[in-house]
Amino acid sequence: MNFNFLKSIAAMTALFTFVACNNDDDGNNGARIGYADLPETSKSLIATNFSGAEAKSVTKKDIPDTDGTVYEVHLKNNYEIDFNAQGDLTDISGNDQKLPDGVVPPAILQYVADNYPSDVYIDEMDTEPFGYEVELSNDVELYFDMDGNFISQDIDNDDDEITVPVSDLPQNAQTLIESHFSGAQAIYLSKNTVTDDDGTVYELKLDNGFEIDFDQDGNWTDIEGNRQQVPDALIPQEILSYVLSNYPSPLFIEGIDKESYGYQIEVSNDVDLKFDADGNFIGIDD
């Protein structure tokens, strides 16, 4: 037999072996495994909530994801479920299908039922360091703590926003957070590709319920406490003095926005006050 032909066969065999290994290895951070190799906790969740569903593929990662994901399961009914090394759920996506109630914490189910129409359902849920991120079928994203208590929401309808890591914030914005919201963690940060009218480029949500917007240079443009008091140090002194004199405790400032004329202040009794750039009172905003 021709020696060159034998070499060609050997080379082709090696190539096919290499390709097959790469297909199974998923970039050297995962390999296909059998469904039976999943932790018992994972198999129990699937059997309980997806009765009769078959696995399309099961992957085990060599290196866990940042959320702890080790196992990725794709079911033939188009659900995708991720589990950690112990077999506990980390992420689940229905791909536009309703998640089974049994995989969602009861407090979260109740919140959605109480606040959204019956035709709106949960189609995705991710575990996060602060708790849970839930996506509804109407493209609203909800954030909950570990106990299922509601934190905040984000309406995903702006094509001019991209999600970015907190490290992308300008340094003075990070310093503001560290100085005035010590211990709070960011649960969401978006960057606008088109600057808002008030100069807002970054929109930050903290796990303590505060929402803060910043301009390109990291200066705040809006602060919303969501029924919590904005730190006094972030309020211009003239405005703080006016509010303390005219709306004394237990009332407080729960929101402040920079406007073209100066500032708009939201008091905890739902009164909005307008001030000029020097902190002089203009009037009540109707």
C-alpha positions as CSV (number, residue, x, y, z in Angstrom):
1,M,0.0,0.0,0.0
2,N,1.2,3.5,-0.8
3,F,3.0,5.0,2.2
4,N,1.7,8.6,1.5
5,F,-1.9,7.2,1.4
6,L,-1.4,5.6,4.8
7,K,-0.1,9.0,6.2
8,S,-3.2,10.7,4.8
9,I,-5.5,8.3,6.5
10,A,-3.7,8.7,9.8
11,A,-3.9,12.5,9.6
12,M,-7.6,12.4,8.8
13,T,-8.2,10.1,11.7
14,A,-6.4,12.4,14.0
15,L,-8.3,15.4,12.7
16,F,-11.7,13.7,13.2
17,T,-10.7,12.6,16.7
18,F,-9.6,16.2,17.6
19,V,-12.9,17.7,16.3
20,A,-15.0,15.2,18.1
21,C,-13.2,15.9,21.4
22,N,-13.6,19.6,20.9
23,N,-17.3,19.2,20.2
24,D,-17.7,17.3,23.4
25,D,-15.4,19.4,25.5
26,D,-17.1,22.8,24.9
27,G,-14.0,24.9,24.8
28,N,-12.2,22.9,27.5
29,N,-14.7,23.9,30.1
30,G,-17.3,21.2,29.9
31,A,-18.0,17.8,28.5
32,R,-21.2,15.9,27.7
33,I,-22.3,13.5,30.4
34,G,-25.2,11.1,30.8
35,Y,-28.4,12.2,32.5
36,A,-27.8,9.5,35.1
37,D,-24.6,11.3,36.1
38,L,-26.5,14.4,37.4
39,P,-26.8,14.8,41.2
40,E,-29.9,13.2,42.7
41,T,-31.2,16.6,43.8
42,S,-31.1,17.8,40.2
43,K,-32.8,14.7,38.8
44,S,-35.5,15.0,41.6
45,L,-36.3,18.6,40.6
46,I,-36.6,17.7,37.0
47,A,-38.8,14.6,37.7
48,T,-41.0,16.6,40.0
49,N,-41.5,19.7,37.8
50,F,-41.0,18.4,34.2
51,S,-42.7,15.0,34.4
52,G,-42.1,13.0,31.2
53,A,-39.6,15.5,29.8
54,E,-36.4,14.1,28.3
55,A,-32.9,15.5,28.3
56,K,-31.6,16.8,25.0
57,S,-28.1,17.3,26.4
58,V,-26.3,17.4,29.8
59,T,-23.0,19.2,30.2
60,K,-20.7,19.2,33.2
61,K,-18.3,22.1,33.4
62,D,-14.6,21.7,34.4
63,I,-14.6,25.1,35.9
64,P,-17.8,26.4,37.7
65,D,-19.3,29.6,36.4
66,T,-19.3,32.7,38.7
67,D,-22.8,31.8,40.0
68,G,-21.6,28.2,40.8
69,T,-23.1,26.5,37.8
70,V,-21.5,23.1,37.1
71,Y,-24.2,21.3,35.2
72,E,-26.2,22.6,32.2
73,V,-29.3,20.6,31.2
74,H,-31.3,21.2,28.0
75,L,-34.6,19.5,27.9
76,K,-36.4,18.5,24.7
77,N,-39.3,20.7,25.7
78,N,-36.9,23.7,25.3
79,Y,-36.4,24.4,29.0
80,E,-32.8,25.1,30.1
81,I,-31.7,24.4,33.7
82,D,-28.4,25.0,35.4
83,F,-27.3,23.4,38.7
84,N,-24.3,23.8,41.0
85,A,-22.0,21.0,42.2
86,Q,-24.5,19.9,44.9
87,G,-27.3,19.8,42.3
88,D,-29.1,22.9,43.5
89,L,-30.7,25.1,40.8
90,T,-28.8,28.2,39.8
91,D,-30.6,29.4,36.6
92,I,-33.6,28.3,34.7
93,S,-35.1,29.5,31.4
94,G,-38.3,28.6,29.8
95,N,-37.4,30.2,26.5
96,D,-40.8,32.1,26.5
97,Q,-42.5,29.3,28.4
98,K,-43.9,29.6,32.0
99,L,-41.7,28.2,34.7
100,P,-43.3,25.6,36.9
101,D,-44.5,27.0,40.2
102,G,-42.5,24.4,42.0
103,V,-39.1,25.9,41.1
104,V,-40.0,29.4,42.1
105,P,-39.9,30.6,45.8
106,P,-43.5,31.0,47.1
107,A,-42.9,34.6,48.2
108,I,-41.9,35.5,44.6
109,L,-44.8,33.7,43.1
110,Q,-47.2,35.6,45.4
111,Y,-45.6,38.9,44.6
112,V,-46.1,38.3,40.8
113,A,-49.6,37.1,41.3
114,D,-50.5,40.2,43.4
115,N,-49.0,42.8,41.1
116,Y,-49.4,41.5,37.5
117,P,-52.3,40.3,35.4
118,S,-52.9,36.5,35.3
119,D,-51.6,36.3,31.7
120,V,-48.2,37.5,32.8
121,Y,-45.9,34.7,34.0
122,I,-42.3,34.1,35.0
123,D,-40.3,32.7,32.1
124,E,-36.7,33.0,33.6
125,M,-35.1,33.0,37.0
126,D,-31.4,33.4,38.0
127,T,-29.9,33.1,41.4
128,E,-27.6,36.1,42.2
129,P,-25.4,37.1,45.2
130,F,-28.2,39.3,46.5
131,G,-31.0,36.8,45.9
132,Y,-33.0,36.3,42.6
133,E,-33.4,38.0,39.3
134,V,-36.8,37.1,37.7
135,E,-37.8,37.8,34.1
136,L,-41.5,38.1,33.3
137,S,-43.2,37.4,30.0
138,N,-43.9,41.1,29.5
139,D,-40.1,41.8,29.6
140,V,-40.1,43.2,33.1
141,E,-37.2,42.1,35.3
142,L,-37.7,41.9,39.0
143,Y,-35.1,41.7,41.8
144,F,-35.7,39.9,45.1
145,D,-33.6,39.2,48.1
146,M,-32.8,35.7,49.4
147,D,-36.1,35.6,51.3
148,G,-38.1,36.5,48.3
149,N,-38.7,40.1,49.3
150,F,-39.1,42.5,46.4
151,I,-36.2,44.9,45.9
152,S,-36.8,46.7,42.5
153,Q,-37.8,46.2,38.9
154,D,-36.4,47.1,35.5
155,I,-38.4,47.4,32.3
156,D,-36.5,45.9,29.5
157,N,-37.7,48.0,26.6
158,D,-34.8,50.3,25.8
159,D,-32.5,49.3,22.9
160,D,-30.2,52.2,23.8
161,E,-29.0,50.5,27.1
162,I,-26.4,47.8,27.6
163,T,-25.6,46.0,30.9
164,V,-22.0,46.7,32.1
165,P,-20.0,45.7,35.2
166,V,-19.8,48.1,38.2
167,S,-16.1,48.4,37.6
168,D,-17.1,50.5,34.5
169,L,-18.4,53.3,36.7
170,P,-16.2,56.4,36.9
171,Q,-14.1,56.4,40.1
172,N,-16.0,59.3,41.7
173,A,-19.3,57.4,41.2
174,Q,-17.8,54.4,42.9
175,T,-16.5,56.6,45.7
176,L,-19.9,58.1,46.2
177,I,-21.4,54.7,46.7
178,E,-18.7,53.6,49.1
179,S,-19.1,56.8,51.1
180,H,-22.9,57.1,51.4
181,F,-24.2,53.5,50.8
182,S,-21.6,51.5,52.7
183,G,-22.3,47.8,52.4
184,A,-24.8,48.1,49.6
185,Q,-24.2,45.9,46.5
186,A,-25.0,46.7,42.9
187,I,-27.6,44.4,41.4
188,Y,-27.8,46.1,38.0
189,L,-25.8,48.7,36.1
190,S,-26.7,49.8,32.6
191,K,-24.9,52.3,30.3
192,N,-26.9,54.4,27.8
193,T,-25.4,54.5,24.3
194,V,-27.5,57.7,23.8
195,T,-27.1,60.3,26.6
196,D,-30.4,61.3,28.3
197,D,-31.6,64.9,28.3
198,D,-30.3,65.3,31.9
199,G,-26.9,63.9,31.0
200,T,-27.5,60.4,32.4
201,V,-25.3,57.7,31.0
202,Y,-25.1,55.2,33.9
203,E,-28.2,53.8,35.7
204,L,-27.4,51.9,38.9
205,K,-29.6,49.8,41.2
206,L,-28.5,48.8,44.6
207,D,-29.7,45.9,46.7
208,N,-30.9,48.3,49.4
209,G,-33.5,49.7,47.1
210,F,-31.7,52.9,46.0
211,E,-31.4,53.8,42.3
212,I,-28.8,56.3,41.2
213,D,-28.0,57.8,37.8
214,F,-24.7,59.2,36.8
215,D,-23.4,61.3,33.9
216,Q,-20.4,60.4,31.8
217,D,-18.0,61.8,34.4
218,G,-19.6,60.0,37.3
219,N,-21.5,62.9,38.8
220,W,-25.0,61.9,40.0
221,T,-28.0,63.1,38.0
222,D,-30.9,61.4,39.9
223,I,-31.2,59.6,43.2
224,E,-34.3,57.7,44.1
225,G,-34.7,56.2,47.5
226,N,-37.9,54.3,46.9
227,R,-39.4,55.3,50.2
228,Q,-36.0,55.6,51.9
229,Q,-34.2,58.8,52.9
230,V,-31.6,60.2,50.6
231,P,-28.4,60.8,52.6
232,D,-28.3,64.5,53.8
233,A,-24.7,64.9,52.5
234,L,-26.0,64.4,48.9
235,I,-28.5,67.3,49.2
236,P,-27.4,70.9,48.6
237,Q,-27.4,72.6,52.0
238,E,-29.9,75.3,51.1
239,I,-32.4,72.8,49.9
240,L,-31.9,70.6,52.9
241,S,-32.5,73.5,55.2
242,Y,-35.7,74.5,53.4
243,V,-37.1,71.0,53.6
244,L,-36.2,70.5,57.2
245,S,-37.9,73.9,58.1
246,N,-41.1,73.3,56.0
247,Y,-41.4,69.5,56.1
248,P,-40.0,68.4,59.4
249,S,-39.6,64.9,60.7
250,P,-41.1,62.3,60.2
251,L,-41.1,63.6,56.6
252,F,-37.9,63.3,54.6
253,I,-36.4,63.7,51.1
254,E,-36.7,60.4,49.2
255,G,-35.7,61.6,45.8
256,I,-33.6,64.3,44.1
257,D,-33.3,65.0,40.4
258,K,-31.1,67.5,38.6
259,E,-33.1,69.5,36.1
260,S,-32.4,72.2,33.6
261,Y,-33.7,74.8,36.0
262,G,-31.9,73.3,39.1
263,Y,-33.4,70.5,41.2
264,Q,-36.6,68.6,41.8
265,I,-37.1,67.2,45.3
266,E,-39.5,64.4,46.2
267,V,-40.7,64.5,49.8
268,S,-42.0,61.4,51.5
269,N,-45.5,62.8,51.5
270,D,-45.4,62.7,47.7
271,V,-45.0,66.5,47.3
272,D,-42.5,67.5,44.6
273,L,-40.5,70.8,45.2
274,K,-38.6,72.8,42.6
275,F,-35.4,74.7,43.4
276,D,-33.1,76.7,41.2
277,A,-29.4,75.9,40.7
278,D,-28.5,77.9,43.8
279,G,-30.9,76.0,46.0
280,N,-33.6,78.8,46.1
281,F,-37.1,77.5,46.4
282,I,-39.2,78.0,43.1
283,G,-42.4,76.3,43.9
284,I,-44.4,73.1,44.2
285,D,-44.4,70.9,41.1
286,D,-48.0,70.1,40.2
